[in-house]
Amino acid sequence: MSASFPELTQAGAIEFLGKTEPQALLLDEWYVLASGEHFWLEWRLRVTLRLLRSLGIPIETGLRALEVGCGTGTLRDQLEAHTRWTVDGTDLHVEGLRRARPARGRTLCYDITERHAVFKAAYDLIILFDVLEHVEATGQFVDALLWHLRPGGYLLVNVPAIPALFSAYDVAVGHFRRYVPSSLRAEFGGEIEVLEIRYWGLSLVPLLWIRKQILGGEPDTRTIHTGFRPPGALAHAILRGLMRVELALVTSPRLGTSLLLAGRKRQ
């Protein structure tokens, strides 16, 4: 389904909506490092597509999707390349949005908690990947998120897992928590029928434990770079190989460094 946006004003490819001021910050280092070629983003995409297919969530249908916290649009690029969805991306980080490439969907600078009427129940699918852990008090945010989703529409959420792995890296990138399945399920109350919660990244668990020991207790200016970027082409190739092995051998691991939730809004 499509929506019109009569209150939007445009500046380049970004459409600004609402009262909230865009965050005119320097581009976070994480966004600079998080290109579609990074093994972790490829892994996340492959796990997502596998889950969609296993649950019968249509990828060959022109669903209208909203990605909240889209950053530079890397995930949107991936999803639009592998599905027929039209993905609108919204964020308040204007420097990230300026780096987003043109897509089938719109690029919006819009605070979902403002709940503009044109967006009410306007989307067939909401995508919230690696955002929820950045929200300190999630109640109002989750209510606003689901307000944008039509009854019967799908919700996809990815978050970091295993609270014991919380480290200086999490602090540096602005995480308030890491999740277990029960705490992730609890974020959405009874409004969402959870279809599946799946761990992924089993092979990365020992690596994140090592990362925690190396980075110590307090972040510094190198923490994000050290914690997210593989130390060289060989390391990146090895990590990509781990991804391929795990995906070939394990469909749904019982533990992992991330949790992926698929749900459906109750009618």
N, C-alpha and C positions, 0 to 999 in steps of 0.2 A: 504494500500500500504506500501511497505517496502523501506528502503533506506540503502545504504552501506555507511560506514564511513572510507574511506581510510586514512584520515589524523589523525585519533585518536590514542593516546597513552594511555595505560591503567596503572592504579595503583590501585590494588584491584578491587572493583566493579565499581569504578568511572572512566569514560573515559574523559580525558582532551583534549580539542580542542581549538585551537586558541591562540592568543597573550595575552589575558587578564589574569592577575594573579589571581588565586583563592583567596578568602578572608579567610585567615587563622586566623579566630577570634574564641574566646570562643563561645560556643553554646549559642545563645540567650535564655533567660529564657522562652520566649514565646514558643519556640520549645520544651523545656523540659516539659512544662505544656500541650501542645496541642497534647495529645494522641487521638487515635480513640475512646476512651471511654468517652471523654469529651462531655457533652451534646450539646455544641454549634457546634462541628464538626459533630456530628450525625445529628443534626437539619439541618445543611447546606447540608449534603448528601441527606437527605430525600426530602428536597425542590428541590434539583437539579434533582433527579430521577423523581419526580413528574412532573417537567417542561419538561424534556426530553420526557416522555411518552405523555404528553398533546400535544406536538408539533410534535410528530411522528419522533423525531430524533432517529435513530436506535441504540439500545443498545445490540441487539442480533447479530449484524454484526461486523466483525473484523476490525473496523476502526483503523487507525493509528493516535494516538493523541500525542500532545506535551503539557506537563504541564510546564509553565514558572514560575519560582519561587517555585519549588516543595518542598524546605526545606528538611525535613526528610522523605518525601514520604508518609505521612499519607493519604492525599487525593488520591494519586495514588493507594495505597493499597485498599482503599474503592471502587474506581471506577473499578479497575480490578476485584474485588470480585463480583461486581453487574452487570458487562457488559462483553462483549467479546472483548472489546477494548484492544489494546496494547498501553500502555501509556509510552512514553519516558519522563523522568523528567530532567529538567535542572535548575541549580542554580549556583551562584558564591560563595555561603557560604559553604565552603568545610567541615566544621565540621558537618553541617546539613546533607550533602550528605553522609558522612561516617556512619551516623545512619540509612540511608535508607535500607530497606530490599530488597532482590532480587525480581524482578518483571518480567513480560513478556517483558516490555520495558527496555530501556537503562537508565542508570543514568549518566548524562552528566554535566561536568563543562564547560559551554559554554555561552558566552555573545552573545545574539541574535542580538545585533546591529552590530556584525562583519559580519553577513550574508554570511556564508560559502556556496558556490555554491551547495554543495550536499543537502542542506536543502531547496532550493528554491521550493516553492509550494509543499513540500514533505508530508504535513500532511492533513488528512481529518478533523481534529478537533484541535483547540487550546484552552487550558484551562488556564485562568488567574484569579486565586482566591486569593483575598486579597493581591494583589501586586500593582495594578495601583496607589493606594493612597500613595504608598511609593516612587513614581517617581515624582520628582519636576517638570521637564519639560517633558511632556508626548509625544510631537509630534514625535520626532525621534524614541522613543521607540515603539510607536504604529505602525508607518510605518514599522519598522523592524519586529514586531510581525506578522503583516498581510502578510508580504513578505513570511513567512514560510507556509502560508495556501493556499491550492489549490483553484482555482475558484470553487465556489459551496460548499466549505467546511464550517464547522460550527465553531462558536466562542462562548465560554462560559466565562462569566466574573462575578465575585462577588466582591463587594466593600462595605465598611461601608456607611451607609446612615444618613441623617438628620444632616446638618452642625451645627445646634444648640446644638447637643450632643458632639461636639468636646471638648475634655477635656485633662487633664494632662496625661491620659492613652494613647490617640492618640499621644501625643508628645513623650511619653516614648517608644512607639513601632515604631516610625518613620513615622507616617502619616503626609502628607501635607494637606489633605482635607478629608471631607466626602461628599457624593454625593446626588443629587436629580436626578430623571429620566432624565430631560433635560440635565443636565451637563454630565451625563454618556453617553447618546446618542451622544452628541457633540464630545466626544473623538474619535469617529470612522468615522466621516465625512460621505461621500457618498459611501465609499468602502464596507461598511457592511450594508446589509439589516437587520434591527433590527426586529426580529420575536416577541420578548416579553421582557419587563422589568418588573420584579415582586419584590415587597417588601416582606420581610419575617422577622419574629421576632417581631411581633406586641406586644406580651406580655412582651418583654424585654425593650420596650421604657421607661416606668417609672423606671425600674431598672437602665438603663444607665443614666437617669437624676439624680437619687440618687447617682450613682457612681461618676458623675461629681461633685456633691456637696461635697462628702466625700473626694475625692482626691485633691480638691483645684486646684490652678492655675499652680503649678510647680511640675513636677515629681520628685521622689526620688528613692532610690534603691529598695523600696518595691512596687512601683506603679504597675508594670506589674503583680506581684504576687497577689496583692490586687484586681486589676481590672479584672483579667481573671479567677482566680481559685475560685470556690465556697468555702465558708468557712468551709465546712464539708460535710460528707456523706448525712446528712439529707437535707441540702440545695441543694446538687446536685440532690437528688431524687425529690425534689420539682420542680426544674428547668426542669428536664426531664419530669415530669408530665405536666408542663405548655406547653412544646413542644408537647406532645401527644394530649392535649386538643385543642391547636391551630390548629394543623394539621388535626384533626378530624372535626373541626367546620368551619375553614376558608381556602378556597382554594387559594385565592389571596387577602391578606389584602391590605388595601389602605394606610397603613403606616407600617413601620418596621425599625429595626435597621440596616438591610442590604438590598442591591439591587442585584438582579441576572438578568443578561442580557443574552439572547440567540439570536444569529444573524447568518447570512449566507453571505459569501463573494460573491459579485456580479460576474457574469460570464464575 
